[in-house]
Amino acid sequence: MKIIADQHIPFVRQTFSRFGEVVVLNGRAISPGHVEDADILLVRSVTRINAGLLENSHVRFVGSATSGIDHVDTDYLGANKIRFAYAPGCNARSVAEYVLSSLFVLAGQYDFSLQDKTIAIIGCGKVGSCLQELIQALGVRCLVNDPPLKDKTGGSLYCGLEEALSADIVTLHVPLTDRGNYPTRGMVDADFLAQLKPQGIFINTSRGEVVDEAALKQFIRDHRAFSVVLDVWSNEPWIDAGLLAQVAIGTPHIAGYSLDGKLRATWMLYRQVCNYLEVSADPEPELAMPPAESSGICLAMEEDSIQFAVLAGYDVRSDAASLRRMLEIPGELRGDYFDALRNNYPVRREFRQTGIDLPTNNAYIREKLVKLGFTINR
């Protein structure tokens, strides 16, 4: 068999070579000529999967190492009996940790405590529910808005949009959709923004097209105390540099880019390919994974120890500083720079890879750190 794969899917050669030849390419450069004689295509979100790419190919299986599928024309795949698989929830933990890191950065910058705030999660799928667990572990009041889930479950756990937008912090975790009763494309418009607190915080790690960026830029100009965290942008990689200059934290679509999450996606696709080919899956291999940047820290003080641990596990400021440097380079090079940041992203591990030494017997701090996923050494 011939397998075409995005070169930035980790361990893709080692994982899929048992099935045949694996050819790795830049995801944005994959063309009809590359896939015409391929049997399997493995991509990330930068490759558009549609008739234009696959019309004259032999591809019978498409796998996307992503939790979102708005880059895939699933109707076309279904109509042409091309099997499709993706990796829902593979990076949920990574995105949730990104949001937590951003919140602690802003808390330090603007001198507030998360315990004094109310956080609203809009969209409570795998990412939103993971974030909800972390927020509740901190003892912070959390609201959840998810109309499709409320319709499905009839549960009283979900609040209305108006109540959610009254929260101090609103974080968005919805899929990009144009269909159904609750389309999300452009949902964050001027009317949506007008309901937010002028001194509030808005975070988007879902998809850039969910936000009307012109309306958001105007809202930021009109409300100087309003803080925005964006990891996703319209028209990536050619993002709006003006909007980047206005946000408190801006990163190049890397919220879910922990190595743990990426490898989880690879392995999820591997099992789906085995199912498609009706072969048994090998046991998940023990890979020589690099340690976290802060694989071991000692918390000598109780004050601000949670914040210190979170930022030691992952500090979003490094990624934000890297993207902000894009403003210093010529406009015609900015898209390539955005892609380079993603393609050459440094190793990032999830909180569970960070071990913490607690010299005191503070059960309260220990419990919270364990609930956040950290490994307690003693």
C-alpha positions in Angstrom: 0.0 0.0 0.0 1.0 3.6 -0.4 0.4 6.1 2.4 0.7 9.8 2.0 1.1 11.6 5.4 1.6 15.0 6.8 5.3 15.2 7.8 4.3 16.8 11.1 2.3 13.9 12.4 4.7 12.5 15.1 6.0 9.0 14.7 4.0 8.5 11.5 6.6 6.5 9.6 7.3 4.2 12.6 3.6 3.7 13.2 2.2 3.1 9.7 5.2 1.5 7.9 3.8 -2.0 8.7 1.1 -1.4 6.1 3.4 -0.3 3.2 5.3 2.7 1.9 4.9 5.9 3.9 5.6 9.1 2.0 5.7 12.3 4.2 5.0 15.7 2.8 4.3 19.3 3.9 0.6 19.3 4.7 -0.2 22.5 2.9 1.6 21.3 -0.2 -0.3 18.0 -0.6 -1.8 18.1 -4.1 -3.9 15.8 -6.4 -0.7 14.6 -8.0 0.7 13.4 -4.7 -2.4 11.4 -3.8 -3.5 10.0 -7.2 -1.9 6.6 -6.6 -2.2 6.6 -2.8 -4.4 4.2 -0.8 -4.4 6.0 2.5 -4.1 9.7 3.3 -3.2 11.0 6.7 -3.5 14.8 7.3 -3.7 17.5 9.9 -6.0 20.6 9.8 -3.9 22.5 7.2 -4.9 20.1 4.3 -8.3 20.6 2.8 -10.0 17.3 2.1 -12.5 17.6 -0.8 -13.3 16.6 -4.4 -10.6 18.9 -5.7 -7.9 16.9 -3.9 -9.3 13.4 -4.2 -11.5 13.2 -7.4 -9.1 11.2 -9.5 -7.2 9.4 -6.7 -7.2 5.8 -5.5 -7.5 6.9 -1.8 -10.0 4.8 0.1 -9.2 5.9 3.6 -8.6 9.4 5.0 -7.4 10.0 8.5 -7.1 13.4 10.2 -4.9 13.7 13.3 -7.1 16.4 14.7 -10.1 16.8 17.0 -11.9 19.1 14.6 -13.0 18.2 11.1 -14.1 21.5 9.5 -11.3 21.1 6.9 -12.9 17.8 5.7 -15.8 17.5 3.2 -17.4 14.5 4.9 -20.3 14.5 2.5 -18.0 14.0 -0.4 -16.1 11.2 1.4 -19.4 9.4 2.3 -20.8 9.7 -1.2 -17.6 8.2 -2.6 -17.4 5.4 0.0 -14.1 6.7 1.3 -13.6 5.7 4.9 -12.9 8.7 7.3 -11.4 8.7 10.8 -10.2 11.5 13.1 -9.0 11.9 16.7 -11.7 13.6 18.8 -10.4 14.6 22.1 -6.8 13.8 21.4 -5.7 17.3 22.4 -8.4 18.2 24.9 -6.0 18.1 27.8 -3.5 20.3 26.1 -6.1 23.0 25.2 -7.4 23.0 28.7 -3.9 23.5 30.1 -3.3 26.3 27.6 -6.5 28.1 28.9 -5.4 27.6 32.5 -1.9 29.0 31.8 -3.4 32.0 30.0 -5.7 32.7 33.0 -2.9 32.6 35.5 -0.7 34.8 33.3 -3.5 37.4 33.1 -4.2 37.0 36.9 -0.6 37.9 37.6 -0.5 40.7 35.1 -3.7 42.4 36.3 -3.5 41.4 39.9 -6.7 39.4 40.4 -7.5 36.0 41.9 -9.3 33.4 39.8 -11.3 32.4 42.9 -13.0 35.8 42.7 -14.1 35.3 39.1 -16.8 33.4 37.3 -15.8 31.5 34.2 -18.2 30.5 31.4 -17.4 27.7 29.0 -19.2 27.9 25.7 -19.1 24.4 24.2 -18.8 21.5 26.5 -17.5 18.7 24.3 -14.2 16.9 25.1 -12.2 20.1 25.4 -14.8 22.1 27.3 -15.6 19.2 29.7 -11.8 18.7 30.4 -11.4 22.4 31.1 -14.5 22.3 33.4 -12.9 19.6 35.5 -9.7 21.7 35.9 -11.6 24.9 36.8 -13.7 23.1 39.3 -10.6 21.5 40.8 -9.4 25.1 41.5 -12.7 25.9 43.3 -13.6 28.5 40.8 -17.3 29.1 39.9 -18.0 27.7 36.4 -21.0 28.2 34.0 -21.5 26.0 31.0 -23.4 26.8 27.8 -24.0 24.2 25.2 -27.4 24.3 23.5 -26.9 21.1 21.4 -26.0 19.1 24.6 -28.9 20.7 26.5 -31.3 19.6 23.7 -29.8 16.1 23.7 -29.8 15.5 27.5 -32.5 17.8 28.7 -30.2 18.5 31.6 -30.3 21.5 33.9 -26.5 21.7 34.0 -26.3 24.2 31.1 -27.1 27.9 31.3 -28.4 30.2 28.6 -26.1 32.3 26.5 -27.1 35.5 28.2 -26.1 34.2 31.6 -22.8 32.8 30.2 -21.9 36.1 28.6 -22.4 37.8 32.0 -19.4 35.9 33.4 -16.1 37.6 34.1 -14.3 35.2 31.8 -15.8 33.6 28.6 -13.9 30.8 26.9 -15.0 29.4 23.6 -14.8 25.6 22.7 -17.2 25.1 19.9 -16.8 23.3 16.5 -17.0 25.4 13.4 -20.4 24.6 11.8 -22.7 26.2 9.2 -25.6 23.7 9.7 -28.1 22.7 12.2 -30.0 24.7 14.8 -26.8 26.3 16.3 -24.4 27.3 13.5 -21.2 28.8 15.0 -19.6 30.5 12.1 -19.5 34.2 13.0 -21.4 33.7 16.3 -19.1 36.1 18.1 -20.4 39.2 16.4 -21.1 42.8 17.7 -24.2 41.7 19.5 -22.4 38.8 21.2 -19.6 41.1 22.3 -21.9 43.8 23.5 -23.1 41.5 26.2 -19.6 40.8 27.7 -18.3 42.7 30.6 -16.2 45.7 29.5 -13.4 44.6 31.9 -13.8 40.9 31.1 -11.7 38.3 29.4 -12.5 36.5 26.2 -10.6 33.4 25.0 -10.9 31.5 21.7 -9.1 28.3 21.1 -11.8 26.7 18.8 -11.7 28.1 15.2 -10.9 31.6 14.0 -14.0 31.8 11.8 -16.3 31.6 14.8 -15.3 35.2 15.5 -16.2 38.3 13.5 -12.7 39.7 13.8 -13.6 43.2 12.6 -16.2 43.4 15.4 -13.7 42.1 17.9 -11.1 44.7 16.9 -13.7 47.5 17.3 -14.8 46.1 20.7 -11.2 46.1 22.0 -10.7 49.6 20.8 -13.8 50.8 22.6 -13.0 48.9 25.8 -9.4 49.3 26.8 -9.8 47.2 30.0 -11.1 44.2 28.0 -8.6 41.3 27.5 -8.5 38.8 24.6 -6.7 35.6 24.3 -6.6 34.1 20.7 -5.0 30.9 19.6 -7.0 30.7 16.4 -7.5 33.2 13.6 -9.4 33.7 10.4 -7.4 33.1 7.2 -4.5 31.2 8.8 -1.6 31.5 8.2 -2.2 35.0 6.8 -3.7 36.3 10.0 -4.7 39.9 10.8 -1.6 41.6 12.2 -3.7 44.5 13.5 -5.8 42.1 15.7 -2.6 40.4 16.9 -1.3 43.8 18.1 -4.5 44.4 20.1 -4.8 41.1 22.0 -3.4 40.4 25.4 -2.2 36.9 24.4 -1.9 35.7 20.8 -0.5 32.3 19.7 -0.2 30.5 16.4 -2.9 27.8 16.7 -0.8 25.7 19.1 -3.1 25.3 22.2 -3.5 21.6 21.5 0.2 21.1 20.5 1.5 19.1 23.3 3.5 16.1 22.2 1.3 13.9 24.3 -1.8 15.1 22.4 -0.2 14.7 19.0 1.0 11.2 19.7 -2.5 10.3 21.1 -3.9 11.4 17.7 -1.4 9.2 15.8 -2.3 6.2 17.8 -6.0 6.8 17.5 -5.6 6.9 13.7 -3.4 3.8 13.7 -6.2 1.8 15.5 -8.7 3.1 12.9 -6.5 2.0 10.0 -6.2 -1.5 11.6 -9.9 -1.7 11.9 -10.3 -0.6 8.3 -7.8 -3.2 7.1 -9.3 -5.8 9.5 -5.9 -6.5 11.1 -5.0 -6.7 14.8 -3.4 -3.6 16.3 0.0 -3.8 17.9 0.3 -2.9 21.5 0.9 0.8 22.0 4.7 1.2 21.9 6.9 2.5 24.7 8.5 5.5 23.0 11.5 7.4 24.2 9.6 10.6 24.9 11.5 13.7 25.9 10.7 15.0 29.4 8.8 18.2 30.2 10.9 21.4 30.2 10.2 21.5 33.9 10.1 17.8 34.7 10.6 18.4 38.4 10.0 21.4 40.5 10.0 22.1 44.3 7.3 24.2 45.8 8.9 25.7 48.9 6.1 28.3 49.5 2.4 27.7 49.7 1.5 31.2 48.5 0.7 31.2 44.8 2.0 27.6 44.5 -0.8 26.6 42.1 0.0 29.4 39.8 3.7 28.6 40.0 3.1 24.9 39.2 0.8 25.7 36.2 3.2 28.1 34.6 6.1 25.7 35.3 4.1 23.0 33.5 3.4 25.3 30.6 3.9 29.0 30.3 1.9 30.5 27.3 4.0 33.7 27.3 6.8 32.1 25.4 4.5 31.1 22.5 2.8 34.6 22.6 6.2 36.3 22.4 7.2 34.2 19.4 4.0 35.1 17.5 4.2 38.8 18.4 7.6 39.0 16.7 5.7 38.5 13.5 4.8 42.1 13.6 8.4 43.1 13.1 8.8 41.2 9.7 7.5 42.2 6.3 3.9 41.4 5.6 4.6 39.1 2.7 6.6 36.8 5.0 4.2 36.7 7.9 2.2 33.7 6.7 5.4 31.6 6.3 6.5 32.7 9.7 3.2 31.6 11.3 3.5 28.2 9.7 7.1 27.9 10.8 6.1 28.5 14.4 3.7 25.6 14.2 5.9 23.3 12.2 8.9 23.8 14.4 7.1 23.9 17.6 9.3 23.0 20.6 8.5 19.9 22.7 5.7 20.6 25.2 4.4 17.9 27.6 1.2 17.8 29.6 1.1 18.6 33.3 1.3 14.9 34.3 4.9 14.9 33.0 5.8 17.5 35.6 6.8 16.1 39.0 6.4 18.3 42.1 8.2 18.0 45.4 6.0 19.3 48.3 8.2 19.8 51.4 5.1 20.6 53.5 2.2 18.4 54.3 -0.4 20.7 52.9 -3.2 18.4 51.9 -5.2 21.3 50.3 -2.4 22.2 47.9 -1.6 18.5 47.2 -5.2 17.7 46.4 -5.5 20.6 43.9 -2.3 19.7 42.2 -3.3 16.1 41.8 -6.7 17.1 40.4 -4.9 19.4 37.9 -2.9 16.3 36.7 0.5 17.0 38.2 2.6 14.1 39.6 3.5 14.6 43.3 6.9 13.1 44.1 6.5 13.4 47.9 
